[in-house]
Each structure stands twice: as structure tokens, then as C-alpha cells.
Amino acid sequence: MSTQENKWIWQHPQWTHFSFQADLILPYFEQATAKVAPLNLLTAELNKHKQLTLESRILLEETLASAKIEGELLDRESVRSSIARHLGLAETNRTSRSAEAFVEVLLASMRSSHKPLSKHLLHQWHGMMFYEKPLLHDIIIANYRNDTMQILSGRYGKQKIHFEAPCNHRQCIEKEMKQFLNWLNSETQMPCMIKAAIAKFWFVTIHPYDDGNGRLSRIIAERLLAQNENSPLRLYSISSEIEKNRNDYYALLEKNQRINDQSSNSIDLTEWIIWFLQRISDAAQTSMKHLQKIRFSTKFWDAHRHTVLNTRQKKLISRLLETDDFAISGISRSKYKSMAHTSDITAARDLKDLVQKQILIPLGEGRSRKYRLKK
């Protein structure tokens, strides 16, 4: 325990008695609900294949962003192939073992969101994520930690302690997690969006594992949001929005993990919950754009079902249809050459062919020329 009394939130006399100011949260809750509701309705209108296509894009964002939050950069195409394999979609090329592990855990969590969460499941997921022990530091896998846990920054000797988690032995963690899981599985009156915000905060504050706590906390939150939508499909990605607001996330987390008022009868998480609800609204809005892209993509391929395209061109078109990577500036010949792993002459010929087939629109002249998908 910290030498400074009443420093960390778990040292508060009312630790785990979380509260919030409903009147302040209500507008953000209503906004998030209004953003998510159309996603449910519009997704229900899609056939099974298009639903999985939408989910594959959400899972792609979720996996890449969740890894990035933890400081890991995954190869986009490998992750895409891993997701396609798990969802039974046609596209399967090279896969990433790290991405495979995370996607497997995330999907296992989503597909079983109607079932209680147990210590056994958490340990199982932790073991799946850490299929190989890290080389640089020894960690306990598939079991709770058995030592003190601190979040530090700075060089050795001048490190800053951002947070110290409760418990310095497994028996204490077992007690904390039993209380958390009992609440998680028995609380039925609280709206799932608010419950997801509290659950994510509570879990990551306990920090029950040596590593992987952030990823598991987001998986638990996504699981609760899946319950909210009464659907095993992921319709939007919270991790993507957290990653976009990473600095605010860490600052707010650190602020709320410290005691503000030790005399209070509860721990007020209003500010944290509002921030989380705003991320849900942003995530739903981003997902709506994906849905619109899928509709446009369907119309596009219907219109070009008889157009002859090579594999390189199909890959480029899919990238332009699925992402916003080149939506504003367009894609250059050199960028396409790199993406397609081809020669400059072949890249020029491919792009010229796509312009002639009225698929791409050229922008600019000479070496500065770029290409954009024709709407």
C-alpha cells in the first residue's frame, strides 16, 4: 500500500460504492442511445454476409486500435485475414498470430455475452492472448498476479507513479475480483452503457493480471454493449475512439483513480461515465459511415460485376471502398506501386485502365497526379 494515506481510490472508505449524477449523465446517455439505435435497425436490413462484412470492419478497427493503445502495431492485412478466417469470409491470406489471439478472445466474448462472466473464462482468455510468454519480462499467464502492481513512467531512479493497484498478493485479488464479478453478473437495473463504463473502470483499477488488463477491460465493456444491443455482432468499436483520444483517456483515468473527497459516502464516476458515453456516440457515428460505405460498395460491385479487373486493381478498389485512407487527397501512382508490389510501368498501366473504365478520377497533372474513386 502507498505510504501516503488516502491517495488511491481503492483506499477510499467507500471503495466499490460507485455513484453518478443521473441528471448530468442523461443528455449524453440519450445522445449515445440515439446514435446506436439506427445502427441496429439498418444492420438488421442487411443479409448475413453483409452483416459479417460490417462486423469484420469493426473488428479490424477494434483489434488494431486495442493493440496500438498497448503500444503494439499490427499488420493491417494480416489482421484482416485473421478476422475473415474467424468469420468464415472468403478472404484469407497471411495471418498474424497476435491478431488471431485477440480476435479469438473478442469473438468468444461477444458470442457468449448472454452468459455470466467467470474467473475461469477470464483466465482462459488471458491464456489465449498470451499464447507465448514475453521474452523481456516474466509474467503470470492465465492466473491473477501475486505481487504489487504500479503504473510508472520516466527513467529509472526518477520514475513517476501514475497509479498503484490494490493488493500485493493473489488472495487479495481473488477477493476483489469475486466482488467485481458478482456485481457484473447480478446488476440488472443499470443501463448497459453506464454499466460498461463502470465495469471498464473498475476492472482496470483492480488490475488483476500482470499484463493485458487494458485489453480485457475493453473486451468486458464491449461484451456489455453487445448485451445492450441484444446482438452478438459488434456494431461499433470503443477501442478505436479511446485510441483517438488516448491522452484524454489516460489523464481522466489517472484523475479518477485518485481520491478527490474521502469524506463522501460514495465514489462519483460522473465525469468518467460522460466521457465514455461520448466515445460510444463517436464510435456509432464512425460505424454509420462504414455502413454507408458497405451500401455504396454493394452498388459499386453490382454496377461493375462484368468489368474485367486484375487482382491488384481489385485490392486497390477494396481499399478505397473500405477506408478513408485516400478519401481527401487521393492515391498517387507511387503509393499504388508500393501497395500492389509492382513496377512503375505496371502501376501506371493499371491506373490508366481504371480511369478508362470510369472507376477512378485523375486529379492534377504529372508526378503530382493522384486518383480518387468515382462516386
C-alpha positions as CSV (number, residue, x, y, z in Angstrom):
1,M,0.0,0.0,0.0
2,S,1.1,3.5,-0.7
3,T,2.8,5.3,2.2
4,Q,0.6,8.3,1.5
5,E,-2.8,7.7,3.2
6,N,-5.9,8.0,1.1
7,K,-4.1,8.5,-2.1
8,W,-5.6,5.9,-4.4
9,I,-9.3,5.3,-5.0
10,W,-9.2,1.8,-3.5
11,Q,-8.1,3.3,-0.2
12,H,-11.3,5.3,0.0
13,P,-13.6,4.1,2.8
14,Q,-16.4,3.6,0.3
15,W,-14.3,1.8,-2.4
16,T,-16.5,-0.1,-4.9
17,H,-19.6,2.0,-3.9
18,F,-19.7,3.8,-7.2
19,S,-22.3,6.5,-8.0
20,F,-23.1,9.1,-10.6
21,Q,-25.2,12.2,-11.1
22,A,-28.0,11.0,-13.3
23,D,-29.2,14.5,-14.3
24,L,-25.7,15.3,-15.7
25,I,-25.3,12.0,-17.5
26,L,-28.8,11.8,-19.0
27,P,-28.2,14.1,-22.1
28,Y,-25.1,12.1,-23.0
29,F,-26.9,8.8,-22.4
30,E,-29.7,9.8,-24.7
31,Q,-27.3,11.0,-27.4
32,A,-25.4,7.7,-27.3
33,T,-28.7,5.7,-27.4
34,A,-29.9,7.8,-30.4
35,K,-26.7,7.2,-32.3
36,V,-26.7,3.4,-31.7
37,A,-30.4,2.8,-32.4
38,P,-30.2,3.4,-36.2
39,L,-27.2,1.0,-36.4
40,N,-29.3,-1.8,-35.1
41,L,-32.2,-1.1,-37.4
42,L,-30.0,-0.7,-40.6
43,T,-27.8,-3.7,-39.8
44,A,-30.9,-5.8,-39.4
45,E,-31.8,-5.0,-43.0
46,L,-28.6,-6.4,-44.3
47,N,-28.2,-10.0,-45.3
48,K,-26.0,-12.3,-43.3
49,H,-22.9,-11.8,-45.5
50,K,-23.1,-8.0,-45.4
51,Q,-23.6,-8.1,-41.6
52,L,-20.4,-10.1,-41.3
53,T,-18.7,-7.7,-43.7
54,L,-19.7,-4.8,-41.4
55,E,-18.6,-6.7,-38.3
56,S,-15.2,-7.5,-39.9
57,R,-14.5,-3.8,-40.4
58,I,-15.5,-3.1,-36.8
59,L,-13.3,-5.9,-35.5
60,L,-10.4,-4.7,-37.7
61,E,-10.6,-1.3,-36.1
62,E,-11.0,-2.8,-32.7
63,T,-8.1,-5.1,-33.0
64,L,-5.7,-2.5,-34.5
65,A,-6.7,0.2,-32.0
66,S,-6.6,-2.1,-28.9
67,A,-3.1,-3.2,-29.8
68,K,-2.0,0.4,-30.5
69,I,-3.2,1.5,-27.1
70,E,-0.9,-1.1,-25.6
71,G,2.0,0.1,-27.8
72,E,1.8,-2.8,-30.4
73,L,1.5,-2.2,-34.1
74,L,-0.1,-5.0,-36.0
75,D,-0.1,-5.5,-39.8
76,R,-3.4,-4.4,-41.2
77,E,-3.7,-7.1,-43.9
78,S,-2.7,-9.9,-41.5
79,V,-5.4,-8.8,-39.1
80,R,-7.9,-8.5,-41.9
81,S,-7.2,-12.1,-42.9
82,S,-7.4,-13.4,-39.3
83,I,-10.8,-11.8,-38.9
84,A,-12.0,-13.1,-42.3
85,R,-11.0,-16.6,-41.3
86,H,-12.8,-16.4,-37.9
87,L,-16.0,-15.0,-39.5
88,G,-16.0,-17.5,-42.4
89,L,-15.5,-14.9,-45.1
90,A,-13.7,-15.7,-48.3
91,E,-10.6,-13.5,-47.9
92,T,-7.8,-15.5,-46.1
93,N,-4.2,-14.8,-46.8
94,R,-1.4,-14.4,-44.3
95,T,-2.5,-14.1,-40.7
96,S,-1.0,-12.7,-37.5
97,R,-0.8,-15.0,-34.5
98,S,-1.1,-12.0,-32.2
99,A,-4.2,-10.7,-34.1
100,E,-5.6,-14.3,-34.2
101,A,-5.4,-14.5,-30.4
102,F,-7.1,-11.1,-29.8
103,V,-9.8,-11.7,-32.4
104,E,-10.5,-15.1,-31.0
105,V,-10.9,-13.8,-27.5
106,L,-13.0,-10.8,-28.6
107,L,-15.4,-13.0,-30.6
108,A,-15.6,-15.6,-27.9
109,S,-16.6,-12.8,-25.5
110,M,-19.2,-11.3,-27.9
111,R,-20.8,-14.6,-28.9
112,S,-21.3,-15.5,-25.2
113,S,-22.3,-12.1,-24.0
114,H,-25.6,-13.5,-22.7
115,K,-23.8,-15.8,-20.3
116,P,-22.3,-14.9,-16.9
117,L,-18.6,-13.9,-16.8
118,S,-16.4,-16.1,-14.6
119,K,-12.9,-16.2,-13.3
120,H,-12.4,-19.4,-15.4
121,L,-13.3,-17.6,-18.6
122,L,-11.1,-14.6,-17.8
123,H,-8.1,-16.9,-17.1
124,Q,-8.9,-18.8,-20.3
125,W,-9.0,-15.5,-22.4
126,H,-5.8,-14.3,-20.7
127,G,-4.0,-17.5,-21.6
128,M,-5.3,-17.2,-25.2
129,M,-4.0,-13.7,-25.5
130,F,-0.6,-14.6,-24.1
131,Y,0.0,-17.8,-26.1
132,E,3.7,-17.0,-25.8
133,K,5.4,-15.6,-22.7
134,P,7.0,-12.2,-23.4
135,L,10.8,-12.5,-23.7
136,L,11.7,-9.3,-21.9
137,H,9.7,-9.7,-18.7
138,D,8.3,-12.7,-16.8
139,I,4.6,-12.6,-16.2
140,I,2.0,-14.9,-14.8
141,I,-0.3,-16.2,-17.5
142,A,-3.9,-17.4,-17.1
143,N,-3.9,-16.5,-13.4
144,Y,-4.2,-13.4,-11.2
145,R,-1.0,-11.6,-10.3
146,N,0.7,-12.3,-7.0
147,D,2.7,-9.0,-6.4
148,T,2.3,-5.2,-6.2
149,M,1.3,-3.5,-9.5
150,Q,2.3,0.1,-10.3
151,I,1.9,2.2,-13.5
152,L,5.2,4.1,-13.9
153,S,6.8,6.5,-16.4
154,G,10.2,8.1,-16.6
155,R,13.7,6.7,-16.4
156,Y,14.9,4.5,-13.5
157,G,15.5,6.5,-10.3
158,K,13.3,9.3,-11.5
159,Q,10.1,7.4,-12.2
160,K,6.7,8.9,-11.6
161,I,4.0,6.6,-10.1
162,H,0.7,7.3,-12.0
163,F,-1.2,4.6,-10.2
164,E,-0.8,1.8,-7.7
165,A,-3.3,-1.0,-7.9
166,P,-4.9,-2.6,-4.8
167,C,-3.4,-5.9,-3.4
168,N,0.1,-7.3,-3.3
169,H,-0.9,-11.0,-3.3
170,R,-3.3,-13.3,-5.1
171,Q,-5.6,-14.0,-2.2
172,C,-6.5,-10.2,-2.1
173,I,-7.0,-10.1,-5.8
174,E,-9.3,-13.1,-5.6
175,K,-11.5,-11.2,-3.1
176,E,-11.6,-8.0,-5.2
177,M,-12.4,-9.9,-8.4
178,K,-15.1,-12.0,-6.7
179,Q,-16.9,-8.8,-5.7
180,F,-16.5,-7.4,-9.2
181,L,-17.8,-10.5,-11.0
182,N,-20.7,-10.8,-8.5
183,W,-21.7,-7.2,-9.4
184,L,-21.1,-7.7,-13.1
185,N,-23.3,-10.8,-13.2
186,S,-26.1,-9.7,-10.9
187,E,-26.6,-6.0,-11.7
188,T,-29.6,-5.9,-14.0
189,Q,-31.2,-2.5,-13.3
190,M,-28.4,-0.3,-14.6
191,P,-28.4,0.7,-18.3
192,C,-25.7,-1.4,-20.1
193,M,-23.9,1.6,-21.5
194,I,-23.4,3.0,-18.0
195,K,-22.6,-0.4,-16.6
196,A,-19.9,-0.9,-19.3
197,A,-18.3,2.4,-18.3
198,I,-18.2,1.5,-14.6
199,A,-17.1,-2.1,-15.4
200,K,-14.2,-1.0,-17.6
201,F,-13.0,1.5,-14.9
202,W,-13.4,-1.0,-12.0
203,F,-11.6,-3.8,-13.8
204,V,-8.6,-1.8,-14.9
205,T,-8.4,-0.2,-11.4
206,I,-8.1,-3.7,-9.8
207,H,-5.5,-4.6,-12.5
208,P,-5.8,-8.3,-11.7
209,Y,-3.3,-9.6,-14.2
210,D,0.4,-8.9,-14.7
211,D,-0.3,-7.7,-18.2
212,G,-3.3,-7.4,-20.6
213,N,-5.6,-5.6,-18.2
214,G,-6.4,-2.8,-20.6
215,R,-7.4,-5.2,-23.4
216,L,-9.5,-7.3,-21.1
217,S,-11.2,-4.3,-19.7
218,R,-12.2,-3.1,-23.2
219,I,-13.4,-6.6,-24.1
220,I,-15.6,-6.7,-20.9
221,A,-17.0,-3.3,-21.9
222,E,-17.7,-4.4,-25.5
223,R,-19.4,-7.5,-24.1
224,L,-21.8,-5.4,-22.0
225,L,-22.5,-3.2,-25.0
226,A,-23.4,-6.3,-27.0
227,Q,-25.9,-7.1,-24.3
228,N,-27.3,-3.6,-24.7
229,E,-27.9,-4.2,-28.4
230,N,-29.1,-7.7,-27.8
231,S,-26.8,-8.8,-30.6
232,P,-23.7,-11.0,-30.8
233,L,-22.5,-8.7,-33.7
234,R,-20.2,-5.8,-32.9
235,L,-21.7,-2.7,-34.4
236,Y,-19.1,-0.2,-33.4
237,S,-15.6,0.0,-31.9
238,I,-14.9,1.6,-28.5
239,S,-11.2,0.9,-28.6
240,S,-10.9,3.0,-31.8
241,E,-12.3,6.0,-30.1
242,I,-10.3,5.5,-27.0
243,E,-7.2,5.3,-29.1
244,K,-8.1,8.5,-30.9
245,N,-8.5,10.2,-27.5
246,R,-5.6,8.4,-25.9
247,N,-4.1,11.3,-23.9
248,D,-7.5,12.3,-22.5
249,Y,-8.2,8.7,-21.6
250,Y,-5.0,8.3,-19.6
251,A,-5.4,11.7,-17.9
252,L,-9.0,11.1,-17.0
253,L,-8.3,7.5,-15.8
254,E,-5.4,8.8,-13.6
255,K,-7.6,11.6,-12.2
256,N,-10.4,9.3,-11.2
257,Q,-8.1,6.7,-9.7
258,R,-7.1,9.2,-7.1
259,I,-9.3,10.2,-4.2
260,N,-11.0,13.6,-4.5
261,D,-13.2,13.5,-1.4
262,Q,-12.5,10.9,1.2
263,S,-15.5,12.0,3.3
264,S,-18.0,11.2,0.6
265,N,-20.4,8.3,1.1
266,S,-19.7,7.0,-2.5
267,I,-17.2,7.4,-5.3
268,D,-18.6,9.7,-8.0
269,L,-17.8,8.5,-11.6
270,T,-19.9,11.0,-13.4
271,E,-17.1,12.6,-15.3
272,W,-15.7,9.2,-16.4
273,I,-19.1,7.9,-17.5
274,I,-19.9,11.0,-19.5
275,W,-16.5,10.7,-21.3
276,F,-17.3,7.0,-22.0
277,L,-20.8,7.8,-23.4
278,Q,-19.3,10.4,-25.7
279,R,-16.9,7.7,-27.1
280,I,-19.9,5.5,-27.7
281,S,-21.6,8.3,-29.7
282,D,-18.4,8.9,-31.7
283,A,-18.0,5.1,-32.3
284,A,-21.6,4.7,-33.5
285,Q,-21.2,7.7,-35.8
286,T,-18.0,6.2,-37.3
287,S,-19.7,2.9,-37.7
288,M,-22.6,4.6,-39.6
289,K,-20.1,5.7,-42.1
290,H,-18.9,2.1,-42.5
291,L,-22.5,1.1,-43.1
292,Q,-22.9,3.7,-45.8
293,K,-19.7,2.5,-47.4
294,I,-21.0,-1.1,-47.5
295,R,-24.1,0.2,-49.2
296,F,-22.0,2.1,-51.7
297,S,-19.7,-0.8,-52.1
298,T,-22.7,-3.1,-52.9
299,K,-23.9,-0.7,-55.6
300,F,-20.4,-0.3,-57.0
301,W,-19.8,-4.1,-57.4
302,D,-23.3,-4.5,-58.8
303,A,-22.5,-1.9,-61.5
304,H,-19.1,-3.4,-62.3
305,R,-19.9,-7.1,-62.0
306,H,-18.9,-7.6,-65.6
307,T,-15.9,-5.3,-65.5
308,V,-12.6,-7.1,-66.0
309,L,-10.2,-6.3,-63.2
310,N,-6.9,-7.8,-62.2
311,T,-6.0,-8.8,-58.6
312,R,-4.0,-5.6,-58.0
313,Q,-6.9,-3.4,-59.1
314,K,-9.4,-5.2,-57.0
315,K,-7.2,-4.8,-54.0
316,L,-6.9,-1.0,-54.6
317,I,-10.7,-0.7,-55.1
318,S,-11.4,-2.6,-52.0
319,R,-9.1,-0.3,-50.0
320,L,-10.7,2.8,-51.4
321,L,-14.2,1.4,-50.7
322,E,-13.5,0.2,-47.2
323,T,-11.3,3.0,-45.8
324,D,-10.9,6.8,-45.7
325,D,-7.1,6.4,-46.3
326,F,-7.1,8.3,-49.6
327,A,-10.6,9.9,-49.5
328,I,-9.3,13.5,-49.3
329,S,-6.0,13.6,-51.2
330,G,-6.4,10.6,-53.5
331,I,-3.8,7.9,-54.1
332,S,-0.6,8.5,-56.0
333,R,1.0,6.2,-58.5
334,S,4.0,5.6,-56.2
335,K,1.7,4.7,-53.3
336,Y,-0.3,2.3,-55.5
337,K,3.0,0.8,-56.8
338,S,4.1,0.2,-53.2
339,M,0.7,-1.2,-52.2
340,A,0.5,-3.6,-55.2
341,H,4.2,-4.6,-55.0
342,T,4.6,-4.0,-58.7
343,S,6.7,-2.0,-61.1
344,D,6.2,1.7,-62.1
345,I,5.1,0.8,-65.6
346,T,2.5,-1.8,-64.4
347,A,1.2,0.7,-61.8
348,A,0.8,3.4,-64.5
349,R,-1.0,0.9,-66.8
350,D,-3.4,-0.3,-64.0
351,L,-4.4,3.2,-63.0
352,K,-4.9,4.4,-66.6
353,D,-7.1,1.3,-67.2
354,L,-9.2,2.2,-64.2
355,V,-9.7,5.7,-65.4
356,Q,-10.7,4.5,-68.8
357,K,-13.2,2.2,-67.2
358,Q,-14.6,5.2,-65.3
359,I,-13.7,3.7,-61.9
360,L,-11.1,6.3,-60.9
361,I,-11.0,10.1,-61.5
362,P,-7.5,11.6,-62.1
363,L,-6.6,14.7,-60.0
364,G,-3.7,17.0,-61.0
365,E,-1.0,16.5,-63.6
366,G,2.4,14.9,-64.0
367,R,4.1,13.5,-60.9
368,S,1.6,15.2,-58.6
369,R,-1.3,13.4,-60.2
370,K,-3.5,11.4,-57.8
371,Y,-6.6,9.3,-58.2
372,R,-9.9,9.1,-56.4
373,L,-12.8,6.7,-56.6
374,K,-15.6,7.9,-58.8
375,K,-18.8,8.3,-56.7
